């Protein structure tokens, strides 16, 4: 199930329940919504990506992904000469957090700081 199918299904169901003024068992309704959402997540995880799409999704370069496949650290499927990856099996590149940079000396800001301390 795709995201669009999920939204259309539950929007239609919502309108239908509102039209009939239905009172439903909340626990059962939530269970159905969660079950469908799990199908959506599973469908997205099982999606096959090309090498370029996988590189964009993971944050690693396509050369690095090829190297991981060659070293058998990452599983990929070959069709002809092209590599395909499962979205769920892709490594994620850690987000780089830089330390705050200290700018050049600003004499005006320093003068204001000194003036407020006095």
N, C-alpha and C positions, 0 to 999 in steps of 0.2 A: 504494500500500500504506500502511496506517495503522500507528501504533505497536502497537495491539492485535493486528492481524493478524501483524505481525512477531514479536511475543512468542509468540503462540500457535503460529505455524509452527515457530519454532526450539525452543520447549519440547517440542512434539510430536516433532520430529526427534531431539532429545536423548534423550527417553525411549525412542524406537524404537531408537536406536543402543545405548543402555545395555542394553535388553532382549535384543538379539541379541549383545551383547558385541563389537560391530564395532570393527575397527581401521581408521581412515580416514587418507587423505592430508590432513595438516593444512593444507597450502597451498591445496588445492582447497576444503576446508571453509571456511577463512577467506575465500577469494575469493567463495564463495557468500554468506556472511554479509555481507560488505562490499557486495556488489552489491545485496542486499535492503535494507541500511541506506541506500544511496544512493537507492533507490526511495522509502523512507520520507521522507528529507529533501526529495526533489523534490516529493513529494505535499504536504508541509507548506508548502514555499515557494510552490507553485501554489495553495494554498488561498485562496479568495476571502473577504474580510472585509467586513462592513458598515462604514459610517462610524464608528459608535460602537465597534465592535470594533477598527478600525484606530487610532482615537484612543487606546484603552487600550493596545494593543500597542506603538505608537510612542512614547507619552509626550507627544505633541502634542495640542492641543485639536482638536475637530472643525472649528471655525472656521478654524484654521490650515491643516488639511489641505484644506478647501474652497478656501482662498486659493491654496495651492500648485497645486491642479488648475486653477483659473481662470487662473493665471499660466503654465500649461503646464510647471511644474517637477516635477510628479508625475502619473503616468498613473493614471486611474481608468476604470472601466466604468460606464455608466449603464444602468439598467433602470428604465424609467419615470422617476420622479423620484429614485430612490435611487442612491447611489454605492457601488461595490464596488471594493476594492483587492486586489491580489495581495500576500500577506504578504512576499514577497522584495523587492518594490519599495518598501516603506515606509521612510521615513527613521527613524533612531533618535535620540531626543533624548539629548544627552550627559548623563551623570550629573553633577550639581553637587556639587562637593566644597567644603565650607566650611572656611575656616581655623579652627583651634581657637580657641575664644573664651576669653578670660581673664576669670575670674570676679571678683567683688568681693574686696576685701582681706579675708583671713581672719587675724586677729591670733593665734589659737591655733596655726594651722599655721605661721605665721611664727616664733612663739616656739619651737616644736619644732625648726624648721630651724636657728635660731640656737643652740639648746641642743646640738644634735648636732654643730655645727661647732666648738664651744668645747673 
